[in-house]
Amino acid sequence: MKAPEILSPAGSFEALKAAVENGADAVYLGGKEFNARKGAANFSRDELRAACEYAHLKGVNIYVTVNILLSDREMEEVGNFIDFLYSIGVDGIIVQDLGLGFFIKKNFQEMELHASTQMTIHNLESAKVLKELNFDRIVLARELSLEDIKEIKKETGLKIETFVHGALCFCYSGQCLMSSFIGARSGNRGQCAQPCRLPYTIVDNKARPLSERLHFLSPRDLNMIEYLPELIEAGIDSFKIEGRLKRPEYVAQVTAIYRKAVDSFLENPSKYRIGIEDKKRLAQIFNRDFTTGYYFKNPGSELMSIDCPRNKGVFLGKVTGFNVKTGMTQILLEDTLRVGDGVDFRGDDGFGYTVTRFFVDKKEVKEAEAGDLIEIKTKKSLPKGTPVYKTCDIKLMEHLEETYRNPKLEKKIPVDIEVTVKKGCPVQIKVMDEDGNISIRKTDYITEKAEKKPLEQRVLKEQIDRLGNTVFKLRKFTARIDDDAMVPFSIINELRRSAIKDIENQRIDAHIKLNPSGNWKEYLEKVYDFKKETTPDTGLKFSVRVSSCEAAEAAILAGADIIYYGGEDLSATFSSYKEAYKFARKNGREFFMVFPRIIKNQRMKLFNSLLDELQKNEVRGILAGNLGILNEAKKQGFEIIADFSLNVFNSLSINLLGRLGATRVILSNELTLNQIKEMNSSVEKECIVHGKIPLMVSEHNLIKSNLKDCERAFGLKDRIGKVFPVKIDEDGRTHIYNCDELCMINYLDQMSRSGINVMQLYLIDETPERVHKVVSAYVKTAKKEQEIDESEITPEFTHGHFFRGVL
């Protein structure tokens, strides 16, 4: 049975050491730029070089995250960065940007390429596309079941990486725009502000509350430690631990326990079990309660931690009383407490702090055990029965810090050493490590006959075993020594140092690759230097996205050129599209079927049967929201429009999608007009210019999990009173839309000059009357037949990112 890779996070060099010294097989980390965790310390170029040398000496791989969307202006800089990573022997690069991935494989073929979970790869057909594009590994969407994962692994043969521990996103990774549209901090650019951890109220369509104010978008932490056998047997190649923003101690603890668990299972599968102490340590180091995510089933409400979005710690005890005169709170402990521990008092008015002093039987103590009644100063009185949790165990933290800071605990690489000492010959040493690296060194010195005391094997071994300041330890020692031979210790020591240094160099050099396979600078020049005459101006066109036949007819009558029909309800779309298609065809309008952007393996089978039906009814256009849909539609000869969910941010990506079959691409909703203007492409460009932008799509049914009366639910109300509409699709997924409507009606000329060929009005779920009003306003404004104020169309509007951009 193949051992899975344990892949640990590192947001700093200390975290890297914590991972390596506690048993990681590989570590993923980011540079100072171009990575999705800009809040971490991250690594300078010098630190990246040092990280590779350190990890490679220890037999650990380094994967660098370049997992954000990239603009055209950044491509030369990111090219230089990839070139640097290639030169220092990085073992793999993790990317979100499809165009960047294609660029890397075109110019750095030997570099292992990993598709980030930000690519939202959630079905077999999408995985097959990445295989064709020469990706080596896929980090699958966290919403997939174990059966889905098995199928993708079996059918593609690609390396499969899945998360096994740590924080979860509410939204499918790569599809979240909530942080971006609320405060311009884009998760797709490494700046997520985590609005999913904030409190919200579920409200009706009059903004009246239907729930308490809770953390409805805050998931628990993933913890698969008890189910590693199932994951190993499924053939998953890499177990990924989330946590580049976590402390080194967290990395140390989680890595150590998963290392121990995997080794234990491989050694004796039938006796696999996780000890109570290990479970407790995982909870103590950090938890928001634990979940197994979607591996086995949709967990419903058990996925979420709506009452507490922060570390919950472990239960410590309950408040038994409060002394008004002294301000001391009494707690009956059910676990150990020490000075330096962190505690959290739960409740409506809860608070937490680090313990500096406490008392048992009126005596100040440093430590108390379960069963002790302690007194501790608190800033206010607390009701009797208030639960108290330990959020930090100082003794555990000190122990974990020791694992990566104490040289005596350093992970050592075993080596076998043979030494030959024969009179009249050079001394020879042969060093072999566990990876098969061999170093043979001989001295210039010729062995002499001993005049007094000959060299003994015991003494020779003592000299050879002086490896304390290296990463090696002596496993096996063999010596062939003439009985009366003599060699000075200085010669032996120099010979040992030379051979060990050679082994070190071999271990590092094994990761250094050949020269890049292409001239990447020339490649970029070809992409950006040709004249922008490949997308001729065909006049301003408006596309309208609708979800009912009546709305489609209203859009056409108001002057829409293109109809995108359907949405997130696959079955409902196909029960009503025929009349809309006939009306569009009768009026000479283009018609494209819209499919859900999330279609898992089982639903892809239905999708393929629906493609057959569309062909029979002569519908020739498809709006593709994921690579799998695009690829299947291409096989059957459909005209394909690539949707915004494919996150096209630059010329490389738009041109690649053109090669994959798209005739037009709906660009990312996070681009500015200037960035759009700089794009060079033979493929038509389209932008959403009006509507409530989808901010999140989640496998979790937010309404069903929290309300009995689901029919009245309309949206989520935040702390400042903004209401974000919520829709649950036929598969039970949650879709959250922006509170304000995008409205660019006063900037149509500016957008057209930026190279946008088609402007989309996103009017899903709107009434026919509303659709007609909006479409008519845009068409008349474009024809200069009227001037209209934005507020006449929508009272609360935004210009999105067209002018401000994202951080």
C-alpha positions in Angstrom: 0.0 0.0 0.0 1.4 3.4 -1.1 2.2 5.8 1.7 0.4 9.2 1.1 2.5 12.4 1.3 1.9 14.5 4.4 1.8 18.1 3.1 2.2 20.8 5.8 1.8 24.5 5.6 4.4 27.1 6.4 3.7 30.8 6.6 7.2 31.5 8.1 10.6 29.9 8.3 9.9 28.7 11.9 6.7 27.0 10.6 8.8 25.4 7.9 11.1 24.0 10.5 8.1 22.9 12.7 6.7 21.0 9.7 10.0 19.3 8.7 11.1 18.4 12.2 7.7 16.8 13.0 7.5 14.6 10.0 6.2 16.4 6.9 7.0 14.8 3.5 6.5 18.1 1.8 5.8 21.7 2.7 3.8 24.3 0.8 4.7 28.0 1.2 4.5 31.3 -0.5 6.8 34.1 -1.6 6.3 37.7 -0.7 4.1 38.2 -3.7 1.7 36.2 -5.9 0.2 34.0 -3.2 -3.2 33.6 -1.6 -2.0 34.2 2.0 -0.6 37.7 2.0 -1.4 37.9 5.7 1.4 35.4 6.5 5.0 36.4 6.9 5.9 34.5 3.8 9.4 34.0 2.3 11.8 36.4 0.6 13.8 35.1 -2.3 16.8 34.5 -0.1 14.5 32.7 2.4 13.0 30.6 -0.4 16.5 29.5 -1.5 17.4 28.7 2.1 14.1 26.9 2.6 14.8 24.6 -0.4 18.3 23.8 0.8 17.1 23.1 4.3 14.1 21.0 3.3 15.9 19.1 0.5 18.8 18.2 2.9 16.1 16.7 5.1 14.4 14.8 2.3 11.4 17.1 2.2 9.8 18.6 -0.9 9.0 22.3 -1.3 5.9 23.5 -3.2 5.5 27.2 -3.8 2.1 28.8 -4.0 1.5 31.2 -7.0 -2.2 30.7 -6.5 -3.8 34.0 -7.3 -5.3 35.5 -10.4 -2.7 37.6 -12.3 -3.1 40.7 -14.5 -1.2 41.2 -17.8 1.0 43.8 -16.2 2.2 41.3 -13.7 3.2 38.6 -16.1 6.8 39.6 -16.7 7.4 39.9 -13.0 5.7 36.5 -12.3 7.8 35.0 -15.1 10.9 36.2 -13.4 9.6 34.7 -10.2 8.9 31.3 -11.8 12.3 31.4 -13.4 13.9 31.9 -10.0 11.8 29.1 -8.4 12.9 26.8 -11.2 16.6 27.7 -10.7 16.6 27.0 -6.9 15.0 23.5 -7.3 11.4 24.1 -6.1 9.6 20.8 -6.5 6.2 22.1 -7.6 4.2 25.2 -8.2 0.6 25.6 -7.1 -1.5 27.8 -9.4 -5.0 29.1 -9.6 -4.6 31.1 -12.9 -5.3 28.8 -15.8 -3.2 30.9 -18.2 -0.2 30.9 -15.8 -0.4 27.1 -15.6 -0.2 26.9 -19.4 2.7 29.4 -19.5 4.6 27.3 -16.9 4.2 24.0 -18.8 5.1 25.7 -22.1 8.4 27.2 -20.8 9.3 25.2 -17.7 8.3 21.6 -18.7 10.2 19.9 -15.9 8.5 21.9 -13.2 5.7 19.9 -11.5 2.5 21.8 -11.8 -0.3 21.6 -9.2 -3.9 22.9 -9.8 -4.9 24.8 -6.7 -8.2 24.1 -5.0 -8.9 27.7 -6.1 -9.4 26.3 -9.6 -12.7 24.7 -8.3 -12.0 21.3 -9.9 -15.0 19.3 -8.9 -15.8 16.8 -11.6 -13.9 14.2 -13.7 -14.3 16.0 -17.0 -12.6 19.1 -15.6 -9.8 17.0 -14.3 -9.3 15.4 -17.7 -8.9 18.9 -19.2 -6.1 19.6 -16.8 -4.4 16.3 -17.6 -4.5 17.3 -21.3 -2.8 20.6 -20.3 0.0 18.6 -18.6 -0.9 19.4 -15.0 0.7 16.9 -12.7 -1.5 17.2 -9.6 -4.9 18.5 -8.7 -6.0 19.8 -5.3 -9.6 18.9 -5.6 -12.5 21.0 -4.3 -13.2 20.3 -0.6 -16.9 19.6 -1.4 -16.2 16.2 -3.1 -17.2 12.9 -1.7 -14.7 10.1 -1.3 -16.5 8.3 -4.2 -16.0 11.3 -6.4 -12.4 11.4 -5.5 -11.9 7.7 -6.2 -13.4 8.1 -9.7 -11.3 11.1 -10.6 -8.1 9.3 -9.4 -9.0 6.1 -11.2 -9.9 7.7 -14.6 -7.1 10.3 -14.8 -4.2 8.7 -13.0 -3.2 12.2 -11.9 -1.8 12.8 -8.5 -4.6 13.7 -6.2 -4.3 16.0 -3.2 -7.1 16.7 -0.7 -7.4 18.6 2.5 -7.5 16.5 5.7 -7.2 19.1 8.5 -7.8 22.7 9.2 -10.1 25.6 8.3 -12.8 25.3 5.7 -14.3 27.9 3.4 -18.1 28.3 3.2 -17.9 28.9 -0.5 -16.3 26.8 -3.2 -12.7 28.0 -3.3 -12.1 30.3 -6.2 -15.8 31.2 -6.5 -15.9 33.6 -3.5 -16.3 37.4 -4.3 -17.8 38.4 -0.9 -14.6 39.9 0.6 -13.9 41.5 -2.8 -17.2 43.3 -3.2 -17.6 44.2 0.4 -14.2 45.8 0.9 -12.1 45.3 -2.3 -10.0 42.6 -0.5 -10.1 39.7 -2.9 -9.6 36.1 -1.9 -8.5 35.5 -5.5 -5.7 37.9 -4.9 -4.6 36.7 -1.5 -6.4 39.3 0.6 -9.5 37.6 1.9 -11.0 39.5 4.9 -13.0 36.4 6.0 -16.5 37.9 6.0 -17.7 34.3 6.4 -16.6 34.6 10.1 -18.8 37.6 10.8 -22.3 37.5 12.3 -25.5 37.7 10.1 -29.2 37.6 10.6 -31.5 35.6 8.2 -34.3 38.0 7.1 -37.4 38.0 4.9 -38.0 40.2 1.9 -38.8 43.1 4.1 -35.5 42.7 6.0 -37.4 41.5 9.1 -35.4 39.0 11.2 -36.2 35.3 11.0 -33.2 34.2 13.2 -30.8 35.3 15.8 -27.6 37.1 14.8 -25.2 34.2 14.4 -22.2 33.2 12.3 -24.1 31.4 9.6 -21.2 31.3 7.2 -18.6 30.0 9.6 -17.7 26.3 9.1 -16.1 24.0 11.6 -12.5 22.8 11.1 -11.9 19.7 9.0 -10.4 16.7 11.0 -9.9 13.4 9.2 -7.5 11.8 11.6 -9.8 8.9 12.4 -10.6 8.2 8.8 -7.1 8.1 7.2 -7.4 4.4 6.3 -10.4 5.1 4.0 -8.5 8.0 2.4 -5.3 5.9 1.9 -7.3 3.0 0.4 -9.0 5.5 -1.9 -5.6 6.2 -3.5 -5.3 9.9 -2.4 -1.6 10.8 -3.0 -1.3 13.8 -0.7 -2.9 14.7 2.6 -2.9 18.5 2.9 -3.0 20.3 6.2 -4.4 23.8 6.0 -2.8 26.6 8.0 -0.3 29.0 6.5 -1.7 31.7 8.8 -1.3 29.5 11.9 1.6 29.5 14.4 4.5 27.2 14.1 3.3 25.3 17.1 0.1 24.5 15.3 2.0 23.2 12.3 4.2 21.1 14.6 1.3 19.5 16.5 -0.9 18.7 13.5 2.0 17.4 11.4 3.3 15.2 14.2 -0.1 13.5 14.9 -0.8 12.9 11.2 2.7 11.5 10.7 2.2 9.2 13.6 -1.2 8.1 12.4 -0.2 7.4 8.8 2.9 5.4 9.9 0.8 3.5 12.4 -1.7 2.4 9.8 0.9 1.4 7.3 2.7 -0.7 9.9 -0.4 -2.5 11.1 -3.7 -1.5 9.4 -5.9 -3.8 11.5 -4.9 -2.1 14.7 -5.3 1.5 13.6 -6.7 3.8 16.2 -6.2 7.3 17.5 -5.4 7.7 21.1 -7.5 10.0 23.4 -4.5 12.2 24.1 -3.8 12.8 20.4 -7.4 13.7 19.8 -7.3 16.1 22.7 -4.1 17.7 21.4 -5.6 18.4 18.0 -8.6 20.0 19.7 -6.4 22.0 22.1 -4.1 23.4 19.4 -7.1 24.9 17.5 -10.6 24.0 16.7 -14.0 25.5 15.9 -15.5 22.0 16.6 -14.6 19.4 14.0 -16.2 18.0 10.9 -15.4 15.4 8.3 -16.7 17.7 5.6 -18.2 16.1 2.5 -16.1 13.0 2.4 -18.9 10.7 3.4 -22.1 12.7 3.2 -23.5 16.2 3.2 -23.1 17.0 6.9 -25.8 19.7 6.9 -25.8 21.7 10.1 -22.9 19.6 11.5 -20.6 21.4 9.0 -21.1 24.7 10.7 -19.9 26.5 13.9 -22.5 29.3 13.9 -22.1 30.1 17.6 -18.4 30.7 17.7 -16.1 31.5 14.7 -12.9 31.5 16.7 -10.8 28.8 18.5 -13.0 26.9 21.0 -10.3 25.2 22.9 -11.2 22.3 25.2 -13.6 22.3 28.1 -12.0 23.4 31.3 -14.8 23.7 33.8 -17.8 25.7 35.0 -18.2 28.9 37.1 -19.5 28.0 40.5 -19.7 31.4 42.1 -18.5 35.0 42.2 -17.2 37.0 45.2 -18.5 40.6 44.8 -16.0 42.0 47.4 -12.8 40.5 45.9 -13.9 40.3 42.3 -12.9 36.6 42.3 -14.6 34.0 40.2 -14.7 30.4 41.4 -14.3 27.6 38.8 -14.5 23.9 39.4 -11.9 22.5 37.1 -12.3 19.4 34.9 -8.8 19.7 33.4 -5.4 21.0 34.3 -4.8 24.8 34.5 -1.5 26.6 34.6 -0.3 30.2 34.7 0.2 31.2 31.1 -2.8 29.2 29.8 -5.5 31.0 27.8 -9.1 30.8 29.0 -12.4 31.8 27.4 -15.6 32.4 29.4 -18.5 31.5 27.1 -21.9 33.2 27.0 -23.7 36.2 25.6 -21.1 38.5 27.2 -18.2 36.2 27.2 -14.5 37.1 27.1 -11.1 35.5 27.3 -7.5 36.3 28.4 -4.2 34.8 29.5 -4.1 33.5 33.1 -1.5 35.4 35.1 -2.4 34.2 38.7 -5.0 32.1 40.5 -5.7 30.6 43.9 -6.5 27.2 45.4 -7.7 27.3 49.1 -6.6 31.0 49.3 -3.1 30.1 48.3 -1.6 31.4 45.0 -0.5 28.4 42.9 1.1 27.9 39.4 -0.9 24.8 38.5 -4.2 23.1 39.5 -5.6 19.8 38.5 -9.1 18.5 37.6 -11.3 18.5 40.6 -9.7 21.6 42.2 -11.8 24.6 43.0 -9.9 27.7 41.9 -10.4 31.4 42.3 -9.4 33.8 39.5 -9.8 37.5 39.0 -12.3 38.5 36.3 -13.3 41.9 34.9 -17.0 41.2 35.8 -19.3 38.8 37.4 -20.3 35.7 35.6 -23.5 33.6 36.0 -23.2 30.3 37.9 -22.8 27.5 35.4 -20.9 29.6 32.8 -18.7 27.2 30.8 -15.0 27.9 30.7 -12.7 26.7 27.9 -8.9 26.4 27.8 -7.9 28.0 24.5 -4.1 27.8 25.0 -2.1 25.2 26.9 1.2 26.8 27.7 2.9 23.5 28.6 1.9 22.0 25.3 3.1 25.1 23.4 6.5 25.0 25.1 6.8 21.3 24.2 5.9 22.0 20.6 8.3 24.8 20.3 11.1 22.5 21.6 10.4 20.1 18.7 11.7 22.5 16.1 14.1 24.7 18.2 16.0 22.2 20.3 19.0 20.9 18.3 19.0 17.7 20.3 15.5 16.9 18.8 16.5 17.7 15.2 15.5 15.2 12.5 18.6 13.4 11.2 19.2 11.5 8.0 20.7 8.0 8.5 23.9 7.3 6.6 26.0 4.2 6.2 29.8 4.7 6.2 32.6 2.4 5.1 36.2 3.3 5.7 39.2 1.5 4.3 42.7 2.0 5.8 45.5 0.0 4.2 49.2 0.7 4.6 50.7 2.3 1.5 47.4 3.4 0.2 45.1 6.5 0.5 42.4 6.3 3.1 39.1 5.8 1.5 35.6 6.7 2.8 32.3 5.7 1.3 29.1 7.4 2.5 25.6 6.3 1.5 22.3 7.8 2.4 18.8 6.4 2.3 18.0 7.9 -1.1 20.9 6.1 -2.8 23.3 9.0 -2.9 26.9 7.8 -2.6 30.1 9.8 -2.0 33.5 8.2 -2.2 36.5 10.2 -1.2 40.2 9.4 -0.9 43.0 11.2 0.8 46.2 12.5 -0.7 47.8 11.2 2.5 49.3 7.6 2.2 48.6 5.4 5.2 51.7 4.7 7.2 52.8 1.9 9.5 52.1 2.8 13.2 55.3 3.4 15.2 53.5 3.2 18.6 49.8 2.8 18.7 47.9 1.6 15.6 44.5 2.9 14.6 41.7 1.0 16.3 38.2 0.4 14.8 36.6 1.9 18.0 38.6 5.1 17.8 38.0 5.4 14.0 34.3 5.1 14.5 34.3 7.8 17.2 35.9 10.2 14.7 33.6 9.2 11.8 30.5 9.5 14.1 31.3 13.2 14.8 28.2 14.3 12.7 26.6 16.5 15.4 26.5 19.7 13.4 25.2 18.1 10.3 21.8 16.7 9.3 23.1 13.2 9.4 23.4 10.4 11.9 25.5 7.2 11.6 23.3 4.1 11.0 25.9 1.5 10.0 29.7 1.7 10.3 32.1 -0.7 8.5 35.9 -0.5 8.6 38.7 -2.4 7.0 41.9 -1.5 8.8 45.3 -3.1 8.6 46.4 -4.2 12.0 49.4 -1.9 12.2 48.1 1.1 10.2 48.1 4.7 11.5 46.3 7.8 10.3 46.2 11.2 12.0 42.8 12.3 13.3 43.0 15.5 11.3 43.1 13.5 8.0 40.1 11.4 9.1 38.1 14.4 10.1 38.8 16.2 6.9 37.9 13.1 4.8 34.6 12.8 6.7 33.7 16.4 6.2 34.5 16.3 2.5 32.3 13.2 2.0 29.4 14.5 4.1 29.5 17.9 2.2 29.4 15.9 -1.1 26.3 14.0 0.1 24.7 17.3 1.1 25.3 18.8 -2.3 23.9 15.7 -4.0 20.8 15.8 -1.9 20.3 19.5 -2.9 21.3 19.1 -6.5 18.9 16.3 -7.0 16.1 18.9 -7.1 17.8 21.2 -9.5 16.4 21.0 -13.0 17.7 21.4 -16.5 17.6 24.7 -18.3 14.0 26.0 -19.0 12.5 24.3 -22.0 11.5 27.6 -23.7 12.4 31.3 -23.8 9.7 32.6 -21.6 10.4 36.3 -22.3 10.0 35.7 -26.0 6.8 33.8 -25.4 5.3 36.7 -23.5 6.4 39.1 -26.2 4.5 37.1 -28.8 1.4 37.1 -26.6 1.4 40.9 -26.0 3.1 42.4 -29.0 0.7 41.6 -31.8 -1.7 44.3 -33.0 -5.2 44.3 -31.4 -7.1 43.8 -34.6 -8.1 40.2 -34.1 -11.4 41.1 -32.5 -13.1 43.5 -35.0 -15.7 45.9 -33.7 -19.1 44.5 -34.6 -21.0 47.1 -32.7 -22.2 47.2 -29.1 -24.2 44.1 -28.2 -26.2 43.3 -25.1 -26.6 39.8 -23.7 -29.2 39.1 -21.0 -29.1 36.3 -18.5 -32.6 35.2 -17.5 -34.2 32.1 -15.9 -37.8 32.1 -17.3 -39.4 32.1 -20.7 -41.4 35.2 -19.9 -38.2 37.1 -18.9 -36.4 35.9 -22.1 -39.3 37.3 -24.2 -39.3 40.6 -22.3 -35.5 40.9 -22.9 -35.9 40.2 -26.6 -38.7 42.7 -27.0 -36.7 45.3 -25.2 -33.8 44.9 -27.7 -31.5 42.2 -26.3 -29.1 40.7 -28.9 -28.2 37.5 -27.0 -30.1 35.4 -24.5 -28.4 33.3 -21.8 -31.2 31.0 -20.6 -31.1 29.1 -17.3 -29.1 29.1 -14.2 -28.4 27.0 -11.2 -31.5 24.8 -11.5 -30.6 22.3 -14.1 -34.0 20.4 -14.3 -36.1 23.6 -14.2 -34.1 25.1 -17.0 -34.7 22.1 -19.2 -38.4 22.0 -18.5 -38.9 25.4 -20.0 -36.2 26.4 -22.5 -38.0 25.3 -25.7 -40.4 28.2 -25.9 -37.7 30.7 -25.1 -35.5 29.3 -27.7 -38.2 29.4 -30.4 -39.0 33.0 -29.5 -35.3 34.0 -29.7 -34.9 32.2 -33.0 -38.0 33.7 -34.5 -36.7 37.2 -33.6 -33.2 36.5 -34.9 -31.5 36.5 -31.5 -28.6 34.3 -30.4 -29.6 31.8 -27.7 -27.3 30.0 -25.3 -28.2 27.5 -22.6 -26.8 28.2 -19.1 -25.7 25.3 -17.0 -24.9 25.4 -13.2 -21.2 26.2 -12.6 -21.1 23.3 -10.1 -21.9 20.0 -11.7 -20.5 17.0 -9.9 -19.8 13.6 -11.4 -23.3 12.2 -11.1 -24.9 15.3 -12.5 -22.5 15.4 -15.4 -24.1 12.2 -16.7 -27.5 14.1 -16.8 -25.7 17.0 -18.4 -24.5 14.8 -21.3 -28.0 13.5 -21.9 -29.3 17.1 -22.0 -26.7 18.0 -24.5 -28.1 15.3 -26.8 -31.6 16.8 -26.3 -30.3 20.3 -27.2 -28.8 19.0 -30.4 -32.1 17.4 -31.4 -33.8 20.7 -30.9 -31.1 22.6 -32.8 -29.9 24.6 -29.8 -26.2 25.2 -30.7 -24.9 27.5 -27.9 -23.7 26.7 -24.4 -22.6 28.9 -21.6 -19.9 26.9 -19.7 -19.2 27.6 -16.1 -16.5 25.0 -15.6 -13.9 23.2 -17.7 -15.8 19.9 -17.7 -18.9 21.5 -19.3 -16.7 23.4 -21.8 -14.9 20.2 -22.8 -18.0 18.0 -23.2 -19.8 20.7 -25.2 -16.7 21.1 -27.5 -16.8 17.4 -28.2 -20.3 17.7 -29.5 -19.7 20.8 -31.6 -21.5 23.4 -29.6 -20.6 27.1 -29.8 -19.2 27.8 -26.3 -19.1 31.0 -24.2 -16.8 30.7 -21.1 -18.5 32.0 -18.0 -17.2 34.4 -15.4 -16.7 31.5 -12.9 -13.6 30.4 -14.9 -11.9 33.5 -13.5 -10.3 34.9 -16.6 -8.0 37.7 -15.5 -5.4 38.0 -18.3 -4.6 37.5 -22.0 -2.9 34.1 -21.4 -6.1 32.7 -19.9 -8.5 34.1 -22.4 -6.4 32.8 -25.3 -6.1 29.4 -23.7 -9.9 29.2 -23.4 -10.1 30.1 -27.0 -7.8 27.2 -27.8 -10.1 24.9 -25.7 -13.1 25.9 -27.7 -14.6 29.2 -26.4 -15.6 31.8 -29.0 -16.2 34.4 -26.3 -15.2 34.7 -22.7 -17.0 36.5 -19.9 -14.2 38.1 -17.9 -13.6 38.1 -14.2 -15.9 40.5 -12.2 -12.8 41.8 -10.4 -11.1 43.4 -13.4 -10.8 47.1 -14.0 -11.5 48.8 -17.3 -7.8 49.5 -17.7 -6.9 45.9 -17.2 -9.5 44.8 -19.7 -8.1 47.4 -22.2 -4.6 45.8 -21.9 -5.8 42.3 -22.9 -4.7 40.9 -26.2 -6.9 38.2 -27.6 -8.5 36.8 -30.7 -11.4 35.8 -28.6 -14.3 38.1 -28.0 -14.6 39.7 -24.5 -17.7 40.1 -22.5 -18.4 41.7 -19.1 -21.3 41.7 -16.7 -22.3 45.4 -16.5 -25.6 45.1 -14.6 -27.1 43.0 -12.0 -26.7 41.5 -8.5 -23.3 39.7 -8.8 -23.1 36.2 -7.3 -20.7 36.4 -4.4 -20.8 32.8 -3.1 -21.8 29.3 -4.0 -21.8 26.8 -1.3 -22.7 23.1 -1.0 -24.2 23.8 2.3 -28.0 24.6 2.5 -27.9 27.6 4.7 -31.7 28.0 5.0 -32.7 24.4 5.6 -30.0 24.0 8.2 -31.1 26.9 10.3 -34.9 27.6 9.7 -38.0 25.5 9.9 -40.0 27.9 7.8 -37.7 28.1 4.7 -40.2 29.7 2.4 -40.0 33.2 4.0 -36.2 33.4 3.9 -34.8 36.0 1.6 -31.3 37.0 2.5 -28.6 37.7 5.1 -28.4 41.0 6.9 -24.9 42.1 8.0 -23.8 44.3 10.9 -24.4 47.5 9.0 -27.9 46.6 7.7 -27.0 45.5 4.2 -29.0 42.6 2.9 -27.4 40.0 0.7 -30.1 37.9 -1.2 -29.9 34.2 -0.8 -31.2 31.5 -3.2 -31.2 27.7 -2.6 -31.0 25.8 -5.9 -32.6 22.4 -6.7 -29.5 20.6 -5.5 -29.6 22.3 -2.1 -26.7 24.6 -2.7 -26.7 28.1 -1.3 -26.1 31.1 -3.7 -25.4 34.5 -2.1 -25.7 37.7 -4.2 -24.4 41.2 -3.7 -26.5 43.6 -1.7 -26.1 46.4 -4.2 -26.8 46.1 -7.9 -24.0 46.6 -10.4 -25.0 49.4 -12.8 -22.7 50.7 -15.5 -25.4 52.4 -17.7 -23.6 55.7 -17.7 -20.2 54.3 -18.8 -21.1 52.2 -21.9 -18.9 54.2 -24.3 -16.0 53.9 -21.9 -16.5 50.2 -21.6 -16.7 49.8 -25.4 -13.5 51.7 -25.8 -11.9 49.2 -23.4 -12.4 46.4 -25.9 -15.5 44.8 -24.5 -17.5 43.3 -27.3 -20.6 42.2 -25.4 -22.2 43.7 -22.3 -24.2 41.4 -20.1 -27.2 42.3 -18.0 -27.4 39.7 -15.2 -31.2 39.5 -14.5 -31.6 36.0 -13.1 -34.9 35.6 -11.1 -36.1 39.1 -12.1 -39.7 39.6 -13.2 -40.4 40.1 -16.9 -41.4 43.7 -16.2 -38.2 44.5 -14.5 -36.2 42.7 -17.2 -37.9 44.8 -19.9 -37.2 48.0 -18.0 -33.5 47.4 -17.5 -32.8 46.1 -21.0 -34.7 48.9 -22.6 -32.8 51.5 -20.6 -29.4 50.1 -21.7 -30.4 49.7 -25.3 -31.8 53.2 -25.6 -28.8 54.7 -23.7 -26.4 52.9 -26.1 -28.3 54.3 -29.1 -28.1 57.8 -27.5 -31.9 57.9 -27.5 -32.1 58.8 -23.9 -30.0 59.7 -20.8 -30.9 58.0 -17.6 -29.7 58.3 -14.0 -28.5 55.1 -12.4 -30.8 55.6 -9.5 -33.8 55.4 -11.8 -32.9 51.8 -12.5 -31.8 50.8 -9.0 -31.8 52.8 -5.8 -28.7 51.1 -4.4 -26.0 50.5 -7.0 -22.3 49.9 -7.3 -19.7 50.3 -10.1 -18.1 47.1 -8.9 -14.4 46.9 -9.6 -14.3 48.6 -13.0 -12.7 51.7 -11.6 -11.4 50.8 -8.1 -10.0 47.3 -8.7 -9.1 44.8 -5.9 -6.3 44.7 -3.5 
